[in-house]
Each structure stands twice: as C-alpha cells, then as structure tokens.
Amino acid sequence: MGELRHLINITDLSVKELDHLMETADDIIANPEKYQDACAHKKLATLFFEPSTRTRLSFTAAMMELGGNVLGFDSADSSSSKKGESVSDTIIMAGCYADIIAMRHPKEGAPVVGAVKSSVPIINAGDGGHFHPTQTLTDLMTIHRKKGEIGNFTVGLCGDLKYGRTVHSLIEALLRYEGVKYVMIAPEELRLPAYIREKLDEAGAEWSEVESLDDAIPDLDILYMTRIQQERFPSWEEYEKLKDSFILTRAMLKPAKEDLIIMHPLPRVNEIDVDVDDDPRACYFYQALMGKYIRMALILYLLGIK
C-alpha cells in the first residue's frame, strides 16, 4: 500500500473517495459473504478515552464481520492515561499490537497529535466538540440509501448547533455537493459557531436560521435532530435552561412531506418523542445500522484491502 492514510476530519476524503466508500458499503450490504474474511488476521484497536456506545460497538461489529479481531479499552480510567501516559505514547504502543486504530478523545485535536506518531492508520472516532467523521460517513450513507443521491434537497439541522460536532462535520461534507439548502433550527444560545457560518457563506450556500421547529418542518426533505449535550456546556444552569428547547412529536409531523427522513446521531434523551419511532419517516435506528456498513468499507479502504 502507498502512504499511510488517516481519517481525522471528513474533508480528508475527496468526494470521489466518499462515493467509493458508499459503493463499497452498498456491495457489503448486498454480498456480505464476499467480505466475511476480508480482514482475517487483522486487528483493530479501539482506544476510547471517552465513553461511547454506538461508535465503539459499530466499529467492533464492523471489524468482526470482516473476519478481524478487536482489542482496546472503553474509558480513560481503564487505560494508562490515568497514570499520566501521553496520547502519543498510547498510540505508538497500540500500533505495536494492531493494524488500525479507532480513537475517541475528549480533547480537540488529540487524534492529530496521535497521527503524527502512528505507524498504522488512525480513525478519529470523535474528538471533543471538534470532528466525528465516521458519524458523517454514517449520515451520508443513510441519505444515499434513502434519497438515492446526495444533493438537491433541503436539510433542517435542529438542536445544539453550537457544540454539536456531528452537525459541523455534516455541513462541511454537504457543502461539497450540489443544490443543498440548509435551515438552522436552534435557540439563540445554541446557534452555529462563526467559523461554520463563514464556511456556508464562502461556499455560496443557501441557508437560513429559525427558532421554531414547527415553522421549518413543512419545507424539509431531511430533518437532522441532535441532543442538547450536557457534557459540552460550560455550566449546569445553562444546560438546564436549554435542554428541552426542541422536542419532536408525532403530531408535529402532520404537515411534513411524505418522504421526509428524520435522522439523529443518537443517543437521544427526549428530543424525539418515542411515538415518532413508529413513523415510517423515522430513520435513526436505520442510520445506526448504516454506521456499521460504512465503517466496514472505511476499514477496508484504510488498510488497502481490495
């Protein structure tokens, strides 16, 4: 294989590469038996310095379904970082034992530091409020499967647009596709940060900001809900004030399009009422399933396995 490739930010992948990953994932869904030994004798290290359920389980399931093995830890408390070991040293050590690393860390930029020293490909599985590129791959894969193409739709992004890394990464990815309109649905305190607003403007994107979910729903092709994340807030008081800002209920979907898709990176707390789960437009658990397939495609790609 050529030079060592990492995935730190979604923009590390070209649109051509994104399309290739989605095609591979489509093929995995259609022909799972073709891939069941693709990573035989390969090992994935999951280094999760911050708790995660879906991301860690889907990486583990992805590697297992490719016939590979998984080792790692699921919190900083169960790693030597508790003793003061640096991220770089942990990465160098893990590279001695594994062929590829998926890493989550609460500090922004930690995977970049790790990638400098790593002898194996590193996948950023989330670094603080910064990037979460495999969630974005999951989102793109879901849109690709449900809409047939990526582009020419109106997407509503709702909830925590200030601290929500999934939203920031998704916007960066969608800016490279044609005909996407954006509706930002958030309270004043959780509006998009300035640097993302600048990127939208630089790209000449059509976007608007509203404070009412009800008003936005009828025009949307995709509704991307996010939770108000307590762990990203500077104070408990601020979190308490905003945590119930937007709650999607079944009744609110009456004026929505028949082919709307409702997405959520999960976990949800209460921002989507459980009565929405039975609506055929609810795609968030399907989205979690797509996460496994696109991560399988990514592992194969970074390992250079044809």
N, C-alpha and C positions, 0 to 999 in steps of 0.2 A: 504494500500500500504506500501511497505517497506521503505527503506531510501529515503530521498529527492534526486532526480536527477536533475542536471542542464546540459545544453549544452553550454559550453564555447568555446571549441575547437573541431574540428571534431574527434580528437583522443580520446575524452571522450567516443565515441561509438565504440564498437567492430565491427569487420566485420560481425559477426552474427547479431548484432543489426541493422547494416546498411541494411543487406539483409531483415531483418524482416520489417523495415520501408518501403522499396521498395515494398515488397509483400503487405503490408497494403495499400500503395498508389495505387498499381495495382487494389486491390479489391475495393477501393473507386471509382476509375475511372469506373470499371465495374458495381458496385452496389451502386450508390450514395444514393439511398433512404434508404438503410440499415444504413447509418451514419447520416441522417439528424437531428436526435435528440440526438446524442451521447453525446454532451456537453450541453444539456439543463440545464439551471440554473447555468452554469459555466461562469466565466468572465475572459477574457484576458486583461491585462493592457499592452498597447504599450507605452513604455517610450522612445521616440526618441529625444535625446539631440542634434541630428544632422539630417539635412533634409534627407528624403528618399521618393521615390515614390513607386517603385515596392515592396520593402521589407515590408513596412508598409501596403500597400494595400493588398498584398497577405496574410499577417498574419490576417488582418481584414476579408478578404473574407473567409479564411480558417476557422476561428472561427465561422463566421456567417453560413457557410454551414454545420457546425457540430451542429447548433442549439444554439450556445452560444452567449454571448454578449461581447462587446469590449468597453473599456474606455482608456483614455490616452491623451498624447499630442504629437505634431509633431515637436517641436523645443524647445531648451533650453529657448528661450525667453518667451515661454508660460508656463514655469514651475517655481517652487520656487528656482531652482538652480540659477536663475537670482538674487535672493535675498541672495544667498550665502549658500543655503541648501546643505549639503553633499549628495553624491550618496547613501551612506549607509542609511541615514535618508529617502531619497526619496523611496528607495526600501522597507524599513520597513513599511513605510506609505502605499505604493501601495499593499503590502502583506495583509494589513487590509481589502482591498476592492476587491481584485482579487484573483483568484485561480492559476494563472500562469502569468508570466511576459515575454514579449519580449522587449529587451532593446538595443538601439543603442547609442553609445557614442563616441565622437572624441578622447578620451584619451585611449591609450592602457592599458588594464588591469582593466578598470573600472568595467566590469561585474564580474570579480573575486572578487573584493572588495565587490560588491553588494551581491554576492552569499554567502559570509561568514555570512551575517546578515539576509538573506532572509528566510522567513517562507514558501515560495512557490517556485516551480521550476522557474528557470531563463533561458531564451534562449538568447544567445548573438546574436543580430541582426547586429553585426559589431562593432568592437572597433578600431577606427583609422586605421592604416596600418597593424593591427595585424591579427585578425581572423574574418571570416564571415562564420561560419559553416553551416548555413541553405542555403547559396548560394552553398556551396559544395554539400550538400544533393540534391539540385536542379540539379546541374551538373551531379551527379552520376545517378539520376533518369532519366535524359534525355539520357545519354549514355546507361543505362539499357534498356530503351524503344526502342531506335533507333538501338542499336547494338546487343541486345539480351543477351549480357554478358558484365561484366566489366573485361577487361584484354585482352591480346593478340592483341594489336593494337599499332599504332604509333600516338602520340598526339603532335601537334605543339602548343606551347604557345607563343603568339605574342603580342608585345607592351610593356607595363610597367611591367616588371618582377621584378623591384626593390621595388616599393611601392605598387604594386597590391596585396592586401590581398587575393583576390579570387584565384589567381594563387598559392600563398603559401599554402593555405588550400587544394586546389585541388591536388597539388603534394603530400602533406602529406597523403591524403586519398588514392591516386592511388598507392603509394608505398607499400600498403598492399595487392595489387592484383598482379597476375602473368602476366609476359610477356608484360609489358607496356614499350615502348620505348619513349623517350622524345626528342623533338627538341625545343630548346630555341631560339626564334627569337626576337632579341632586339638590339637597338644600344648600343654601349659600355657603355654609361652613365646610361642605364636602365637595366643592366644585373642583373641576380638573386643575391640576397644577399648571403654572405658567409655561413650563417648558413643553408640555404636551399641546397646549393651546397654540404655541408658536409653530409646532410641527404641523398641525392641522392647517394653519394659515399659510405656511410656506408651501405646502402641497396643493394649495388652492382648493381644499376640501369644502364641501357644503355642510355646515354644521350649525346647530343652534342649542341654546340652553333653556330648559324649562324647570319649573319647580313642582309641576303636577304630573303624576304618572297617568291619571285619568285622561288628561288632555292629549297626551302623547300617543296612547295605545292605538287609536284607530288607523294611524298612518304607518305603523311599523310592520316590517316583514320579519324582523328578529328583535326579540326583547331579551337583553342580557342583564339579568339581575345579579347583584352582589350583596354580600352581607356587610353590615357595619362592623368592622373588626376591632374588637376591644383592645387587642394586643398592639395595634398601631397608634392608639390615641395617647396624647401627652398626659391626659388626666381622666380619671374615672367620671368626674362630673360632666365633662364634655361628651363622653361616650353615652352616658345615661340620657343626656338631653336629646341625642340624635338617633339612638338605637332603633327606635320604631318609626323612623321617618317615612319609609315606603314599605307597605305590605301588600303584595299582590293576592287578590282573592278571585274566586271563580266568577263572581258577579261582575268584576271589573273587565272581564274578557268578552262580555256580550257584544260590544262594538268592534272587537278586534277582527282582523282578517282571518278567514278560514284556514289559510296556510301559514299563519304566524308560527314561528318556532320560539319557544321560551327556553332560554338557556341559563345556567347558573354553574359557576365553577365548583360549588359545594365546598365545605359543608354549609348547609343553610341553618339558620337559627329559627327565625319566624318570618323572614321577609317574603317567603312564598307559602301561603296557606296550604295545608295538606289536601284541601278539597280541589286544588288545582292539579294534583298528581294524576287524577283520572282523566283529565282533559287530553285529547289526542295531540294537542299542540305542545304539551309539556315534554321537553327533550333532555332534561338534566341528568337522568339516570342513563339514558342512551349515550349522552355525552361522556359520562364516566367510562362506559364500555368502549367508546371510540378511543379514549385515552390509552387503553391497553394496546390496541392495534397500531396506533401511530407511534407509540414508544417502541414497539417491536420493530417497526420499519426504521426508526431512528437508530436503534442499537445496531442493526444490520449495516446501516449506512456508515456510521462512525467506525465500525470495525472493518469496513471494507469488504464485507461478505456479499458476494453477488447471489 
